[in-house]
Amino acid sequence: MCHKHQFPCLHCHPHDYIRMVQHMIESCLVFQMSKDKCVEALAKHANIEPVITLTVWEELLKENKAFFQEYFQALSPRQSSVD
């Protein structure tokens, strides 16, 4: 961590920052949030730029296709469209 920042900084420690965003996305998944709701929540509550959340989300999706297929199926009765 940089002395100027309380949390990992994208510019000072990009690997730690991405890991932090990943952890936050995983927390959103526990609360059964869609991609859009997750992006919105991280932007509002953690000041994470949407492009960062979307990029990390897409990488998680690539690495965990089976998990996300099941996740989206579980969400689909509650949502009209899945992100």
The 8 nearest C-alpha neighbors of each residue, nearest first, counted from 0:
[[1, 7, 2, 6, 12, 4, 8, 11],
 [0, 2, 3, 4, 11, 8, 7, 5],
 [1, 3, 4, 0, 5, 6, 7, 11],
 [2, 4, 1, 5, 0, 8, 6, 7],
 [5, 3, 6, 1, 2, 8, 0, 7],
 [4, 6, 7, 3, 0, 2, 1, 8],
 [7, 5, 4, 8, 0, 16, 1, 19],
 [8, 6, 16, 0, 15, 12, 9, 4],
 [7, 9, 11, 10, 12, 16, 6, 13],
 [10, 8, 13, 16, 12, 11, 7, 17],
 [9, 11, 8, 13, 12, 16, 7, 1],
 [10, 12, 8, 9, 13, 1, 0, 7],
 [13, 11, 8, 15, 9, 14, 10, 7],
 [12, 14, 9, 16, 15, 10, 17, 11],
 [15, 13, 17, 16, 12, 18, 9, 19],
 [16, 14, 18, 13, 17, 12, 7, 19],
 [15, 17, 13, 7, 19, 9, 18, 14],
 [18, 16, 20, 14, 19, 15, 13, 21],
 [17, 19, 21, 15, 16, 20, 22, 14],
 [18, 20, 16, 22, 17, 21, 15, 23],
 [21, 19, 23, 17, 22, 18, 24, 16],
 [22, 20, 18, 24, 19, 23, 17, 25],
 [21, 23, 25, 19, 20, 24, 18, 26],
 [22, 24, 20, 26, 25, 21, 19, 27],
 [25, 23, 27, 21, 26, 22, 20, 28],
 [24, 26, 28, 22, 27, 23, 21, 29],
 [25, 27, 23, 29, 24, 28, 22, 30],
 [28, 26, 24, 30, 25, 29, 32, 37],
 [29, 27, 31, 25, 30, 26, 32, 24],
 [28, 30, 26, 27, 31, 25, 32, 24],
 [29, 31, 27, 28, 32, 26, 25, 33],
 [32, 30, 28, 29, 27, 33, 74, 70],
 [33, 31, 27, 28, 30, 36, 37, 34],
 [32, 34, 36, 35, 37, 82, 31, 81],
 [33, 35, 37, 36, 82, 38, 32, 56],
 [34, 36, 38, 37, 33, 39, 82, 32],
 [37, 35, 39, 33, 38, 34, 32, 40],
 [36, 38, 34, 40, 39, 35, 27, 32],
 [39, 37, 35, 41, 36, 40, 49, 52],
 [38, 40, 36, 42, 37, 41, 43, 35],
 [41, 39, 37, 43, 42, 38, 44, 36],
 [42, 40, 45, 44, 38, 47, 43, 39],
 [41, 43, 46, 47, 39, 40, 45, 48],
 [44, 42, 40, 41, 46, 45, 39, 47],
 [43, 45, 41, 40, 42, 46, 47, 39],
 [44, 46, 41, 47, 42, 43, 40, 48],
 [47, 45, 42, 43, 44, 41, 48, 49],
 [48, 46, 42, 45, 41, 49, 51, 52],
 [47, 49, 51, 50, 42, 46, 52, 41],
 [50, 48, 52, 51, 38, 53, 42, 47],
 [49, 51, 53, 48, 52, 54, 47, 38],
 [52, 50, 54, 49, 48, 53, 55, 47],
 [51, 53, 49, 55, 54, 50, 56, 38],
 [54, 52, 56, 50, 51, 55, 49, 57],
 [53, 55, 51, 57, 56, 52, 50, 58],
 [54, 56, 58, 52, 57, 53, 59, 51],
 [57, 55, 53, 59, 54, 58, 52, 60],
 [58, 56, 60, 54, 59, 55, 53, 61],
 [59, 57, 61, 55, 60, 56, 62, 54],
 [60, 58, 56, 62, 57, 61, 63, 55],
 [59, 61, 57, 63, 58, 62, 64, 56],
 [62, 60, 58, 59, 63, 64, 57, 56],
 [61, 63, 59, 60, 64, 58, 57, 65],
 [64, 62, 60, 66, 65, 61, 59, 67],
 [65, 63, 67, 66, 60, 61, 68, 62],
 [66, 64, 68, 67, 63, 69, 70, 60],
 [65, 67, 69, 63, 64, 68, 70, 60],
 [66, 68, 70, 64, 69, 65, 71, 63],
 [69, 67, 65, 71, 70, 66, 64, 72],
 [68, 70, 72, 67, 66, 71, 73, 65],
 [71, 69, 67, 73, 72, 68, 66, 74],
 [70, 72, 74, 68, 73, 69, 67, 75],
 [73, 71, 69, 75, 74, 70, 68, 76],
 [72, 74, 70, 71, 75, 69, 76, 77],
 [73, 75, 71, 72, 77, 76, 78, 70],
 [74, 76, 78, 72, 77, 73, 71, 81],
 [77, 75, 78, 74, 73, 79, 72, 71],
 [78, 76, 75, 74, 79, 73, 80, 81],
 [79, 77, 75, 80, 76, 74, 81, 33],
 [78, 80, 75, 81, 77, 76, 74, 82],
 [81, 79, 78, 82, 75, 77, 74, 76],
 [80, 82, 71, 75, 78, 79, 33, 74],
 [81, 34, 33, 80, 35, 71, 78, 36]]
